[in-house]
């Protein structure tokens, strides 16, 4: 939520950022616990991702979900749909 809101507010303005926030709140938000932290750390090490990117990617993988992103760092990973 942090990254989406921040990026949209910076690039598109507060109205669009708040609209995206409203959409996100209607989705399921998963807890980030100790087990998820270890999995994300391993993902960071094996994929060379930053902390935030590894959390997002490993969470999507744990849910067997396709990750929809415009983050160039995730573009070529398995089960990622990149949107320009």
Legacy VTK file of the C-alpha trace (Angstrom):
# vtk DataFile Version 3.0
C-alpha trace
ASCII
DATASET POLYDATA
POINTS 84 float
0.000 0.000 0.000
2.852 2.341 0.919
4.635 2.039 -2.416
1.494 2.287 -4.550
0.221 5.353 -2.724
3.612 7.090 -2.676
4.380 6.476 -6.347
0.921 7.471 -7.581
0.796 10.595 -5.436
4.228 11.665 -6.669
3.569 10.938 -10.340
-0.202 11.345 -10.779
-1.467 13.355 -7.807
-3.269 12.777 -4.547
-6.719 12.100 -6.026
-5.536 9.099 -8.041
-3.407 7.875 -5.136
-6.416 7.951 -2.821
-8.545 6.174 -5.416
-5.952 3.404 -5.641
-5.842 3.230 -1.846
-9.620 2.785 -1.760
-9.362 -0.080 -4.261
-6.585 -1.760 -2.301
-8.586 -1.683 0.933
-11.204 -3.862 -0.765
-8.665 -6.637 -1.287
-7.310 -9.173 1.154
-4.297 -7.837 3.012
-2.039 -10.553 4.403
-0.106 -10.311 7.661
3.663 -10.135 7.518
4.884 -12.498 10.221
8.225 -14.073 11.135
7.853 -16.942 8.680
7.037 -14.544 5.848
10.080 -12.451 6.791
12.409 -15.453 6.483
10.918 -16.455 3.139
11.282 -12.880 1.871
14.910 -12.777 3.039
15.654 -16.018 1.186
13.911 -14.633 -1.897
16.018 -11.482 -1.665
19.186 -13.557 -1.544
18.276 -15.911 -4.388
16.674 -13.346 -6.708
18.809 -10.316 -5.837
15.770 -8.238 -4.873
15.437 -5.361 -2.452
13.602 -5.912 0.819
10.317 -4.443 -0.412
10.429 -6.259 -3.760
11.238 -9.581 -2.108
8.329 -9.162 0.332
5.902 -8.418 -2.487
7.168 -11.209 -4.728
7.401 -13.910 -2.063
3.942 -13.023 -0.753
2.449 -13.406 -4.227
4.240 -16.733 -4.673
2.993 -18.000 -1.294
-0.568 -17.308 -2.419
0.000 -18.882 -5.844
-0.996 -15.538 -7.335
0.205 -13.846 -10.455
1.915 -10.569 -9.539
0.787 -7.580 -11.591
3.414 -4.839 -11.407
5.159 -1.998 -13.177
8.285 -2.509 -11.063
11.144 -3.140 -13.473
13.020 -5.174 -10.843
10.291 -7.836 -10.929
9.708 -7.815 -14.689
11.406 -11.079 -15.666
10.440 -13.227 -12.680
8.160 -16.261 -12.843
4.413 -15.537 -12.485
4.891 -11.785 -12.944
2.800 -9.822 -15.392
4.637 -6.596 -16.166
2.595 -3.538 -17.063
4.319 -0.529 -18.572
LINES 1 85
84 0 1 2 3 4 5 6 7 8 9 10 11 12 13 14 15 16 17 18 19 20 21 22 23 24 25 26 27 28 29 30 31 32 33 34 35 36 37 38 39 40 41 42 43 44 45 46 47 48 49 50 51 52 53 54 55 56 57 58 59 60 61 62 63 64 65 66 67 68 69 70 71 72 73 74 75 76 77 78 79 80 81 82 83
